[in-house]
Amino acid sequence: MTGLLLDIDGVLVTSWRPLPGAVEALDALERRGVPRMFLTNTTSRSRHQIADALTSCGLRVGPEEILSAARLTAEFLGEEYPGRRVWVLNKGPIAEDMSGVEIVDGPDDDPEVVVLGGAGPGFTHDAMSRILQMMLDGVPVVAMHRSMTWSTDDGVKIDTGVYLEGLEKAVGQGIRAIGKPSPIGFRAAVEMLGMEPTSVVMVGDDLHNDVLGAQASALQGVLVRTGKFRADELDKVLADEFGPVPDHVIDSIADLPDLMSRLGS
């Protein structure tokens, strides 16, 4: 049987309202017993809050099925920077998913590591300038993810990846990102499913972070034409005869049960 990894925002919901066919598609796949996990870069809510929001939409999802960028980052910090004081710049109450990390209130509390979560009002000129100076002073900076955009009912918003590229160019060094498209999240989710990567399908609306990122980690990739999907971006990739392309493209999550049937689930 083929296992399933699902992105959430732009695939199942937009602004926490279900996309057409999402409830029916998940119900159909659940009845078949398809193994699944939800792999998300969402940092505006904890895993329990995400599960509650999805359940309120009619999408029956438990917090234990959700692997968030915040949880992955907490595990990374525990391995790489154990016991360090961490300043987390993020929009959303995710302390629950950062258990085991000593979080300080801000840059004046002498943080030993800086973590960038999802972009929001806190990503001000002063805050980003302070982080730039800390990087120049040798303080390590870690990002929960490298997403460039996220979609809402009001349109597409810029996300953390936009700021990362500027900081990296200004300092001349890279910033480690933990969530998609890093292999860390894909490998962790596959291990939780207890399956081989080649037997798992990743479904997302982000061509690079979700789909091609998963394929680079030996998973199969499925791109949906919802959320932040851009036709011109896909056309550009398809026009490059030497570059990677999505394994599958479907119009929406409503088409996933049929695709999974063809793949053996």
QUIRABEL-V508354 format. One record per residue. N is the residue number from 1. OMEGA is omega in whole degrees, -180 to 180 (* if undefined). D_LAST is the distance of its C-alpha to the last C-alpha in Angstrom with 2 decimals. Layout:
BEGIN
{{N	OMEGA	D_LAST} {N	OMEGA	D_LAST}}
END
This chain:
BEGIN
{{1	177	5.20} {2	176	5.53} {3	-171	7.91} {4	167	9.56} {5	-177	13.30} {6	165	14.99} {7	-175	18.57} {8	-176	20.44} {9	-180	23.60} {10	178	23.22} {11	178	19.47} {12	-176	19.43} {13	166	23.22} {14	-174	26.52} {15	175	29.54} {16	169	27.47} {17	-173	26.88} {18	174	23.38} {19	-179	22.47} {20	177	21.86} {21	-176	18.47} {22	-178	17.52} {23	-178	17.96} {24	-179	16.08} {25	180	13.02} {26	178	12.96} {27	-178	13.70} {28	-179	10.89} {29	177	8.24} {30	179	10.62} {31	179	10.85} {32	-179	7.32} {33	-180	8.40} {34	177	6.39} {35	-175	9.30} {36	168	11.42} {37	177	14.95} {38	-176	17.27} {39	-171	19.45} {40	171	22.53} {41	179	25.97} {42	180	27.36} {43	-180	30.63} {44	-179	32.27} {45	174	30.89} {46	179	30.01} {47	178	26.59} {48	179	27.90} {49	177	29.26} {50	180	26.06} {51	179	24.16} {52	-179	27.03} {53	179	27.05} {54	180	23.36} {55	177	23.76} {56	178	26.85} {57	-176	24.86} {58	179	22.60} {59	-174	19.74} {60	-178	19.43} {61	177	19.29} {62	-179	21.26} {63	180	23.45} {64	178	22.00} {65	-174	18.69} {66	175	20.79} {67	-174	22.07} {68	177	25.00} {69	179	27.32} {70	179	30.16} {71	178	28.70} {72	180	27.96} {73	178	31.49} {74	179	33.06} {75	178	31.57} {76	180	32.80} {77	179	36.24} {78	180	36.48} {79	-173	36.00} {80	-177	38.07} {81	-177	40.66} {82	176	41.04} {83	-179	43.69} {84	175	44.37} {85	-171	45.28} {86	171	42.72} {87	-180	43.28} {88	176	40.09} {89	-172	40.48} {90	174	37.74} {91	178	37.33} {92	-178	35.77} {93	-175	36.19} {94	-178	33.95} {95	179	36.37} {96	-179	34.09} {97	180	31.49} {98	-179	34.37} {99	-178	35.58} {100	180	37.64} {101	177	38.96} {102	-176	42.62} {103	176	42.55} {104	-172	45.87} {105	-176	46.85} {106	-176	47.73} {107	180	49.41} {108	180	52.74} {109	177	51.38} {110	178	51.34} {111	178	47.59} {112	176	46.74} {113	175	43.32} {114	176	42.15} {115	176	38.57} {116	176	37.55} {117	178	34.89} {118	-178	33.91} {119	179	36.75} {120	-177	38.85} {121	-180	42.50} {122	-180	43.27} {123	-178	42.80} {124	176	46.44} {125	-179	48.85} {126	-178	50.62} {127	-178	47.49} {128	176	46.15} {129	177	49.64} {130	178	49.92} {131	176	46.68} {132	180	47.97} {133	179	51.15} {134	176	49.34} {135	178	47.32} {136	179	50.63} {137	175	51.99} {138	179	49.23} {139	-180	47.04} {140	178	43.38} {141	179	41.01} {142	177	37.25} {143	177	34.87} {144	178	31.80} {145	-179	30.16} {146	-180	31.22} {147	-179	29.83} {148	-177	32.33} {149	169	31.59} {150	-173	29.86} {151	177	29.65} {152	175	31.40} {153	-180	32.68} {154	-179	35.86} {155	-177	34.31} {156	178	33.31} {157	176	35.09} {158	-177	35.87} {159	-168	34.37} {160	-177	35.30} {161	178	34.62} {162	180	37.54} {163	-179	39.87} {164	-178	38.58} {165	179	39.47} {166	179	42.96} {167	-179	43.60} {168	180	42.45} {169	-178	44.73} {170	-176	47.61} {171	-179	47.52} {172	177	46.36} {173	-178	43.62} {174	175	39.89} {175	-179	38.23} {176	177	35.29} {177	-170	32.28} {178	-179	29.68} {179	180	26.82} {180	10	24.68} {181	177	25.11} {182	177	26.52} {183	-175	24.38} {184	-177	25.40} {185	-180	22.92} {186	-179	19.89} {187	-180	20.87} {188	-179	21.61} {189	179	18.30} {190	178	16.40} {191	178	18.89} {192	176	18.35} {193	-178	14.63} {194	-176	15.90} {195	173	13.72} {196	-179	14.96} {197	-177	15.32} {198	179	13.90} {199	-176	10.45} {200	179	10.67} {201	174	10.75} {202	-178	13.91} {203	-179	14.53} {204	178	18.27} {205	-180	21.31} {206	-174	23.51} {207	-174	23.36} {208	-176	25.13} {209	-176	24.46} {210	-165	20.75} {211	-179	19.37} {212	175	21.88} {213	178	22.60} {214	-179	19.07} {215	177	19.14} {216	177	22.52} {217	173	21.01} {218	174	18.58} {219	170	15.45} {220	-177	13.75} {221	177	15.35} {222	179	14.68} {223	176	17.95} {224	-178	18.49} {225	177	21.83} {226	177	22.92} {227	-177	24.96} {228	179	26.92} {229	177	25.36} {230	-178	28.24} {231	-178	28.20} {232	178	31.17} {233	178	29.53} {234	180	26.55} {235	-180	29.10} {236	179	31.08} {237	-179	28.24} {238	-179	27.28} {239	180	30.99} {240	-174	31.24} {241	-178	30.50} {242	-176	30.69} {243	179	28.62} {244	178	24.92} {245	179	22.85} {246	176	19.47} {247	-178	16.53} {248	174	15.39} {249	178	17.43} {250	-177	16.58} {251	-178	19.23} {252	178	17.92} {253	180	15.31} {254	-179	15.37} {255	-174	13.60} {256	-180	10.61} {257	178	8.41} {258	179	9.30} {259	-180	8.77} {260	176	5.21} {261	180	4.99} {262	180	7.42} {263	175	6.12} {264	177	3.83} {265	*	0.00}}
END
